[in-house]
Amino acid sequence: MARELGRGWIRAGHSVTLGSRRPSEISHDIAEIRGLRVADFASAISGAEVVVIATPYPAVVPFVEEYREMLLGTVLVDISNPFDNLPSNELAGAEYTARALGTANGLVAAFKDNFAATVNAAYPADSDRGDVKIAGDDEAAKAVVAALARDLGHRPLDCGPLHNARLLDGMVTLMLDLDRRHADFTMETGWRFVGLTNG
Ligand SMILES: NC(=O)c1ccc[n+]([C@@H]2O[C@H](COP(=O)([O-])OP(=O)(O)OC[C@H]3O[C@@H](n4cnc5c(N)ncnc54)[C@H](OP(=O)(O)O)[C@@H]3O)[C@@H](O)[C@H]2O)c1
């Protein structure tokens, strides 16, 4: 996901640094994406306006706890999917992220159900793309993430407060099951909310 989001945002003119625990080892993996830098986590976060956490879910809270001071004041995007780590869906994974951060200010849950293969995929029409669903309690931060979704050619869909991210977490589990049943597990499928009066 980090590579595909980075690829799309570089193309849209943003400056992107991919954070890694082993930056020297992955540089060759991203060499094809001109302009995408790679650095250790602290260097990648330093000076960033927006930080996207694109690690497996169990690594998210430890990451936020370790870099909390640096993350405060950024727009922090949690794209992680908890799956069986949170089977009851009473709280969203992103709400645990907010607890680790000590605030929901700046925090946005997004891109959870946008398969990596669909982030930059070509479609016959923009309306064929899945929405980027966005949940959060900070309207200004959500507006930043909505603009970043548009930069990728996707329609942002405001799904309300951060607590609603628990519903998105559940949708991802269903989406994987549907993809397996109906699309040979290509992970090229997605959700789009239809019937909106404003398109
Ligand atoms: N794949 C999708 O289609 C998709 C779609 C939407 C959302 N998501 C969510 O986005 C997140 C990333 O998905 P992905 O498929 O890109 O994951 P991934 O390839 O499995 O992992 C992404 C990177 O996280 C780093 N990482 C792994 N374990 C870590 C740890 N314990 N601590 C810190 N960093 C660690 C690794 O980078 P380094 O080794 O370079 O540090 C790894 O390459 C997940 O939470 C996933 O649920 C995925």
The ligand as a Gaussian input file, in Angstrom:
#p B3LYP/6-31G(d) Opt

LIG

0 1
 N       -2.711000      -4.708000       0.768000
 C       -3.858000      -4.084000       0.565000
 O       -4.491000      -4.206000      -0.507000
 C       -4.404000      -3.176000       1.632000
 C       -5.471000      -2.338000       1.330000
 C       -5.946000      -1.448000       2.292000
 C       -5.383000      -1.434000       3.557000
 N       -4.372000      -2.300000       3.841000
 C       -3.788000      -2.255000       5.175000
 O       -2.631000      -1.451000       5.049000
 C       -1.597000      -1.955000       5.892000
 C       -0.403000      -2.286000       5.026000
 O       -0.775000      -3.286000       4.117000
 P        0.291000      -3.942000       3.141000
 O       -0.417000      -4.990000       2.375000
 O        1.027000      -2.869000       2.416000
 O        1.212000      -4.619000       4.247000
 P        2.565000      -5.388000       4.204000
 O        3.139000      -5.334000       2.825000
 O        2.348000      -6.703000       4.847000
 O        3.426000      -4.517000       5.216000
 C        3.799000      -3.217000       4.909000
 C        5.134000      -2.896000       5.553000
 O        4.996000      -2.758000       6.969000
 C        6.297000      -2.910000       7.520000
 N        6.168000      -3.737000       8.727000
 C        5.881000      -5.059000       8.803000
 N        5.877000      -5.462000      10.090000
 C        6.176000      -4.361000      10.827000
 C        6.346000      -4.146000      12.212000
 N        6.177000      -5.134000      13.104000
 N        6.653000      -2.910000      12.637000
 C        6.820000      -1.904000      11.747000
 N        6.674000      -2.058000      10.413000
 C        6.363000      -3.273000       9.963000
 C        7.180000      -3.594000       6.485000
 O        8.064000      -2.629000       5.953000
 P        9.642000      -2.654000       6.291000
 O       10.048000      -4.093000       6.421000
 O       10.240000      -1.947000       5.126000
 O        9.786000      -1.904000       7.574000
 C        6.178000      -3.991000       5.415000
 O        6.713000      -3.992000       4.123000
 C       -2.166000      -3.178000       6.607000
 O       -2.569000      -2.822000       7.898000
 C       -3.347000      -3.585000       5.735000
 O       -4.380000      -4.198000       6.486000
 C       -3.848000      -3.148000       2.915000

